[in-house]
């Protein structure tokens, strides 16, 4: 199961562009995965800055499996856009948004027929999805021996844009999906564990770079990592996998709330434990939790009728 560990919030309220405005706006770029060898691929995304509170250029190196490893380069949000597109041609230019970690100077041209899509980032309106080809210079400097500098002169992707003016970005009615999740944080590093969707356990580490950060994530899927005993919840990684370790959450105060059609119970508490991630593309890292670190255990389900 693919999960996005960096969250993008949809815009609240309605975004309205006058009919006389430029025919194309709210432009987002999604670069398709390109194989690197050894099961790895590189992809990129540049959501329209109107949807994310500022443009966030992102590049992801990923290798999937029972142990899924990803390294996500994310630029800090900026008010200016690196992507331009007028419906027929465009450019993607990144000079120093993430220091020397990413350099892009590529042209964008349609590579197939466009089609209408109903929504983008939670907004509904006249969106167009256009397959594109990018040509020029694309360079990701990882600073590692495993990857070195990744270079491409041609990439495939998709541009999504609005071509009809007004959009409706109001929140649609929600359908409650029951969930259970334990989260613990050590500064800007974190752990997530859940039995949902077959179960998963993931750790993530933030490595700052000029203008942004790398987020290194290792996730194990296909098992339930949680064991309950009285007021505690035990988290345990299976033996023999690249993510090893265990920890215990001790329950504290529980607060109940309502989110859409879901009733949510969130328990704050303490989490103590240690997890070691043996990355392939980056050096191994260890995440140690103590009583001073923030931790929550949350469950949600449909509200009882009546």
N, C-alpha and C positions, 0 to 999 in steps of 0.2 A: 504493500500500500504506500503510495507516494504521499508524503506530507510536506507541506511547506512550513519551515521553522522560523522563517521570518514573516509576521502577519502584516497584511495590507488592509487598511480600513476603507470602506466605501464612503463616498461623500454623502453627508446628510443634507436633505433639502433638495431642491430642484435646481439644476444648472440649465440656464437658458441662454442660447446664443441667438442674436437677432438674425432674421432671414436674410438680411443684406450683408451679413458678415462673410468671411472667407468660407468657401464651400467645404473645406476640410479642417477639422479641429479635433481635439482630444485624441491625439495620435499616440499609439502604443506600438512598440516593436518587440517581437518575440523571435529570437534566433534559435533555429532547430538544433538538436544535438548533433555534434560532429565527432566522429570516432577518433580517439587518441591512441588506441591500442591497449591491450591488457584488460579489456572490458570497460575502460574509462571513456567518457565523452565530455565535451565542453559545450555549454549552451549559454545563452544570454537573454536578458529581458530588460526593457526600458518602459515601464508603465507611464502613461500620460501623467504629467505632474499635477493636473487638476484632481486626479483620483487619489494621490498619495501625499498631498501636502507639500509637494516639491518633487522634482525628478530624482529617482533613485536608480542609478545604473547598476545592473547586477550581472555577474558572470558566475557560473556554477560548473565545477568539475565533479562528476558523479560516477560511482560504480555501484551497481545494484546487486542484490543477492540477499541471503538471509541476514548477512551483515552488510548493510548499505552504508557506504562512506561517501560523504560529500564535503566539498570545500567551496564556500560561497563568498565571493568578493562583492562587497556592497559599498557603494559610494554614499557619503552623506547627502541628504536631500538638498537640492539646489533649485532656485527659482527659475533658472534658465534651462533650456532644453538642448540636448545633444542631438536629437533626431528632428529632421524636417522632412515633410512629405506633402505633396500637393495633389495626390491622387494618381499621378502619372510617373513621378520621379522624386528622388529625395537623397538625403545624405545622413550619415551617422558619424559624428566627429567627437572624440574624447581626447583631450590633450593632457590636462593635469588634474582632472576631477578626483582621481585616486592616486595622486602622485605619479610615480613611475610604474605602478603596478599594472596599469592598463592604458594602451594607446590604440585609438581607432581612427581611421580616416577612410571611409568606405562610401561608395555610391549605392543607391537603392533603386532597383528597377523592377516592375511587375514581371512575374514569371508564369502567370496563369490567370484564368478568369477569376474575377472578384465575386463574392456572394454576400448577400445581406445577412446579418446576424442580429438577434433581438436585443442583446445586452452586452455590456462590458463593465467589469468591476462593480456590479450591482446596479448600474444605471441602465435604463431601458430607453431605446430610441432608434434612430436610423443609423446603426453601425454597419460598416462594411469591413469584411475580412479579405485582405488582398495578399496572395502569395507573392513573395519577392525574392530576388537574388541580390546579395551584397557583394561588391567587388572593391578591392583596395587593400588596406593594411589593417590587420587585427593582431595585436600582440598582448599576451598576458604574461607578466613576469612574476613567477611564483616564488622565486628565491630558494627553491628546493632542488636537490640533486635529482629527484625522481622525475619532476616535470620540466624543470628549467624554464625557458620561455616558450610559450605555446604561440605559434604563428599560423595565421590563415590568410589567404588572399581571396578566397571565395567562400561565402556562407549562404545557406538557404534559411528562409524565415517567413514570417507573416507580419503584416502591418494591419492593425485594427484602428479605424477612425470613424468619426461621426460626419455625415455629409448632409444632414437634413435640418440642422438648427437645434431645436429644443430637445432636452433630455428630461426624463423623470428619474430622479435619484432617491425618491422616498423609499423607505424600507418596506418591502413586500411582506405579506403575512408569513410568519415563520411556522415551520413544522418541527415539532419537538423530536429530537433524536436523543434517546437516553445515552448517557456517557458517564464514565468514571475515569478520573485522572489525578495522579499525584505529581506535583511539581516541586522541585527544590532548587534554590539559587545560591550560588557562591559568587557574589559580585555580579559580573556580567556573564558568568558561565552557568550552565544549568543542566538539570536532569528532568526527564519526563517519563512516566511509566503509566501504562493503562492496559486493561484487558480488552478494550474495544477493538473490533475488526480483527479478531484473532490474537490480539495482544501485541505489545511492543514496549521496548525499553530503549531510550536514547539519551546520549549526553552531547552537549555542545560547548565549544570553547571559543571565546572571542579573542582575536589577535589584531590589535590596532595597527593600521598603516596610515600614512598621510592622506587625509581626505576621506577616510572610511575604515573598513575593517574586513578581515577574513573571518568567517565563521566556520569552524571545523566541527563536523557532526558525524557521529557513528550511531547507527540504529540497528537493533536486533528485532526481528519480527517473527510472528507465528507461535508465540507462547504467552501465557499469563504470568507477568513478573510479580504480582501482588499476592501476599499471604496475610490473612487477618487473624489477629489474636488479641481479644479484648480491646484495649484502647490503642493498640499499635498496629501498624501496617508494615510488613517486611517486604523489601525489594531485593530480588536476587537474580543475578545474571547466570545463565547456564554455563557449565564448564566447557572449556575447549574452544571458545569463540573469542574474537578480537576485543570484545568488551567484557571485562571481568570485574567482579566486586559485589558488594551487598551493603544495605543500609536499612535503618529502621525509622519510620515516622511515628512520633508519639502525638496523639490527638490533644488539642487544646480547645479553644472556643469555636462553636459552630454557629454560623449565621445563615438563615434561610432567606431566599429572595425569589423573585419571579423575573424571567427573561423571556419575553414573547409568550409562547404557550408552554414554556418549561418551568418547572419548579426546581430551583438550584439550592443545594446545601453545600456550603463551603466551610471547611474546617481548617483553621490555622494551627500550627504546631511546630515541633522541632524535628529535624532530620539529622541523623548521625550516620556516617558511613564513608566508604571510599570506593571509587571506581577508576579503573585504568583502561584507557582506550589505546589500542595498538593500531595506529593509523598506518596505511600503506604509503600514502603520498607525502605525509608530514611526520615529524617525530612523535613518538608516543607521549601522551599527556595523562596526568592523574588528577582527579577531582575529589577533594576531601571536604566533607561537610561536618560542621559542628553546631552546637546549640545556638550560636548567634546568627546562623544563616536562615533566611526566610524559606518557609515551606507551606504548601497548602494541599489539601485533599478535597476534591470536589466531585459531587455526583449530581446528575440532572435527570429528570424524567417528566413525563406529561403530568400536568396538574390534575388532581382528582376533580371530576365533574360534580356540580352541585356545591 
